[in-house]
């Protein structure tokens, strides 16, 4: 018997909540690094290395587990991700040196990388009928919302908890255990008839219309690089212009950027793909220009407005990109295409955080911020040109209809 809509709704909700929990954990330690720096005597470079280990774990999971869910199913791989997250919390709770932080962040990256592509596809496949058209948007918004709520929770913890480094990770560990139990009761999205023998392959773009895929990826990289820049730049900005600001302030600003992204994806989910991409690119570019002005004038108001503006634009663009890729890619290629998209996005998000410490030390805060704003603007512009060449703005088709979506609904969604 086919699954009832109630079962699908429950499975969809558990998948999205799991995504939020996993992605929140990736950003949760951001405001706590100042405490670790004092306790372990960490330098700025060492904190940057800890972040780099996380990025390595994300990319490793996306590449190594790329085709595994097509063999064992989506749910078992998501359970592996939750187990990695639980192990990461346990290592954080035992941390007494930088070595523990490296191990914990590597496990965090593995958990996040396991979830990014697989959970997005699982949400699309298990969504109830009333939410099916916008399931990819909901899944992507859950990813970004988790990234946004993480630093806010971490900031609140550093501000109000007596021992945030332990209390926060203990609470998250308990939440992960609950999610493991809930996930075991959900519906497996991939039927046994659709499973294939395991054969490892690296993530790759869909076979149809790679020009469109490249354009979507470039715009996505621009947006995630901008949010990554905010995560890396905000503590430096506040330390330079507002030396008495708290970790909560940094968490709220970074969370505002990611929160704006999630809000845009959900609030404007009915906006067509072409309009969403165009509006997202325009708003994101305006936010980057505001960010340049904020750094030049040292204005916290402009900086906060820039964070929210870039987040809104990024959310519009990335939500439509995932929607386009999921709807236009054949089932056998879908996870691989989404995983490669996320590999590009999170490489783009990691580079600013890792490089900012070096560039700022050599050339100053203004040069570092300006350089990455120009980098993000250039990628966005090139992506728009690629989509124009592919016929996106002229109403032409993009990727092939391997997903089997009816032509009428695809045209309506444009």
N, C-alpha and C positions, 0 to 999 in steps of 0.2 A: 504494500500500500504506500502511496506517496506520502511524504511528510505533511502534516497539517500546517496551516499558516501559523498556528500558535507555536508549534515546535520550531518553525523557521524563525519566528520573531525572537524567541528565547535564545536560540543559537546565535542569531545576528547580534543581539544585545551583549551576550557573554563575550563574543569575539571582539566587539568594539571596546568594551570595558577592559578586556585583557590588553588590547593595544594601548589604551590610555595608561594603564598601570606600568607596562613595560617601558613605554617612551618617557613617562614621567620619571622613572628611575634613572634614565640616562642623564637627565639634567638636574636631578635632585642634589647631587653633591656640589654643584657650582658655587653656591654661597658658603659651603662648608670648607672649601679649599683654604680659605683664610685661616680657619682654625687648625687645619692640618699643617699649614705652613708654619704656624707658631709652635705647634706641638712637636713636629718632626724636623723643624728647621729647613723647610723646603725653599728653594729659590724659584723665581718666576719661570726659569727654563725647565726645572723639574716638574712644575705643575703643568707646563705645556706638554712635556713628555708623557705625563699621565693621560692627558686628553688624546694624544696621538695613539696611545695603546688602545684606547676605546675605539677610535676610528678604524684602526687595523682589525679589531675584532668584528666590527660591523661588516666591513668589506669581505673579510675571510668567511663569515657565515653566509653572506649573499652569494659568494662564489662557490663555496664547498657544498652548500645544501641546495644549490640552484634547482636541480632536477629531482631531488629526493622525494618531495611531496607528491609528484606524479606517480610514484611507486607505492609509498606507504600510506598516502592520504595526507590531507591538510592537518587534521587534528593531532596526529602523533608528533608532527614536527612542531606544532605550536606548544605541545606539552614539553618538548625538549627545550624550547625557548624559555618557558616558565621555570623549568628546573635550573637552567643556567642563571636566571635572575635570582632564584632563591639562593643558589650557591654564592652569587656575588654579594648578596646581603650578608650572608654568613661570614664571608671573608672581611667585609667592611667592619662587622661587629668585632672581629678579632684583630683589626689593624693596629700595629704598633710601629710600623716603619713604612717607607715608601714602597718596598717590595710587595707588601700586602695591597697597597693602592693599585699597583700595576696589575696584580692578579685579579683584583675585584673589578677594575675597569675593563679588562680583557673579557671577563665573563659577562659584564654588562653589554659590551659590544656584540658578543656572540648572541645574546638573548635578543637584542634589538635587531640585528641583521637577520636572524631567523624569522622574526615577526614581520618585518617590513613588507616584503613581497608576498609571502605566503598568507598572512592574515588579511591583506588587502584583497587578494584573489578569493580567499575563503569567504570573506564578507560578501563579495559580489555574488558568489555562487549559492550562498545559503540565504540570501536576503528574501524576505516575504514579498509577495507580488506587489503590494502597494509601495514598497520602497526600492524595488529592483532597479528602476531607471536611474536613481541617484545613489545607489549603494556604494559606488566607487568614491563619490564625493564624501559620504559619511565616513568611509574607512580612512580616507586621506585626512579628513578633518580630525579624526580620532588620533592619528599619528601626531599631527601638529599640536593639537590641544594638550596631549600628554607632554610634549616638549615644552609647552608654555606653562603648564601648571607645576611642572617639576621644580624650576627655580623659585617660583612663588612659595611653594611648600617649604623648600629648603631655606628661603629667606625668613619665613615666619618661624621656622624652627630655631634658626640661629638667634632670632630676636627674643623669643619667648620661652624656649625650652632650656632646662638646666644642662642637659647633656645631649644636644641635638645629633651629634655624630652617631650615638647609639640608639636613641629613642626613635629617630626617623627611620633608620634601617630596620629596626625591630618591627615597627608598624608595617612597613612595606613587605617584610618577610611574611607576616601574618596574612596580609592581603593576597599575596601570591599563593599561599597554601589554599586559601578559600577559592581562588580562581582555578586552581588545578582540579579541585573537586567539582566545580561547576562545569568546567570544560569537558570533563569525563561524561557528563550527562547530556551534552549537546549532540546535534546531528553532524555526521561526517559529510562534508560537502561533495567530495569526489566519490562517485560510485565505483564499485569494483570493476565494472565493465569498461570504465574510462581509464583505468590504471595501466601502466606500461612497465615492462621489465626495467630494472635500474640500469641506467647508463649515464655516467657523469658527463655533463657538458657545461661549458662555461656560459654565463648569461650572455645572450645575444639579442640583437634587435629583431623585430618581426620580419618575416620574409617579404611582406608587401609594403611598398612605399616607405622606404627608410628615410627619405628626405624629410617627410613630415615628422617622423619619430625623432630625427636629429634636431629639428627646430624646437619641438616640445621639450627635449632634453636640455638644450641650451638655455631656454627660458627658465626651466626648473632649476638648473645649476645656478643661474643668476640669483634667483629668489632664495635658495638655500644658502648660498654664499653670503648673501646679505644678512640672513638671520644668524648664520655662524659668526659673521663679523660682529654683530650686535652682542653675541654671547662673549666673544673675546675682548671687544673694545669697551664695553660698558664699565667693567671694573677699573680699567685704565682711565677712562674719561672722568668718572666720578672721583677717582683718586687724585687726578690732576686739578680739576676745577672745583670739586666739592669734597675736600679731604676729610670732612667730618660726617660724610654720609654713611649709612649703615648697609649691611649686607641685604637687608630687606629692600632697600631702594633699588639696588642692582637687580635683585630677583624680580621686582615688580616691573621694571623697565623691560628687561629681557622677556619676561612673561607677557607683557603687553604686546610685544612684537609677534610672538607665537600665538597669543590669544586672538589678536587681530586676524591672523591667518585662518585660524579655525573658524572664527565668526564669519568671515567672508565666504568660506566654503559652504557653510550651512545656510546663512541668510540669503545668499544669492545662488543657491543650488539650481534654481529654475532658469537662470540666465543661460542662453545658448552657448555652445562651446566657442564659437568664433567671437562673440561679443565678450564673453568672459575672459578669453585670452587677451583680446585687445585692451579691455578696460584694466585687467590685471597688470599688463606690461606698462601701461601709462601711469597708473597709480604707484606702482613700484618704482618707476623711474623718478616720479615726483618726490617720493620718499627719500631716494638716494641723494637727490639734489638738496633736500632739506637737511640730510645728514651731513653733507659737506658744509653747509652753512652753520650747522650747530657746532661742528668741530672748529671751524674758523673763528666763530664768535664766542665759543665756550658757553653756549646757552643750554641749560638743562631743559627748558621748555621746548625749544626747537628739537633737541635730541629725543625727548619723549614723543613729540608729534611725529618725528621721522620714524621712530621705531614702530608706532602703531600704523602709520601710513604704508611703510614697506611691508608690514605684516599683512595688511588688508590686500595689497596688490599681489603679494606672493600667494596668498590663499586663493584668490580668484584664478590665478594662472595655473597653479599646481593642481587644483581640484579639477579643472577642465582637462588638463593633460592626462591625468590618471583615468578620467572618465573616457577620454578618447582612446587611449591605449587599451583599456580593458574591453571596451565595446567593439573595437576593430581588429582584435588579435584572436587568432584561432586558439581553441582550448589547449592544444598541445604546446603552444608557444607562449601562452599568456603569462605564466609565472616567470619564465625566463626573461621576457620583455620587461615586466614590471621590476624584477630584480636588477636588471641592468640599469633601468631608470633610477632606481634607488642607489645603486653603486655610484652613478654619476653625481646624484644629488648630495649624498653624504660625503663624497670626496670633496665636492665643492664647499660643503659646510665645514669640513675639517681644516682645509687649507688656510682660511683666514685666521682661525683660532691658533693654529700652530705657528704660522708665519708672523702674526702681529707682534709677538714678543720680540722676535729678532729685528724686524723692521723698525719698531718703535725705539728699541735700544740704540740702533744705529743712526736713525734719521729723525726720530721724534714722533709724537702722537699724531700731529696734523698730517705729516707725510704718509704715515701708515694708513690712517683712515681715508685720506683722499685717494691713495693708490688703489685700495680695494673697492671704493665706490666707482672709480673709473673702470676697474675690472668687471664689476657686476653690470654696469651700464653697457659695456661693450658686448658681453655675452648675450644680454637681452636683445640688443639691436641685431646681432647676427642671427639669433633665433627667429626674430620676426622676419628677417629677409629670407631665411630658409622656408618658413611657412608660406610666405608670399610666392616663392618659386614653386612650392608644391600645390598652390591653388587654394589654400585655406581661406584667404580673404575674398576670393572670387566665387566661393560657394562650391568649389570642386570637391571631389571625394578625396579622402586621405587614405588611411590604411584600408586594406581590403576587408571585406565583411566576413572574415573567417569566423567571427564569433556567432554568426548566424542571425544578427539583428535584422529585423525587417527594414526594407529600404524606406518605408514611409516614416517609421519612428526615428530613423537616423536623420532623415531630412528635417523632421520636426525639431529634433534636438539641436540642429544647427541654427 
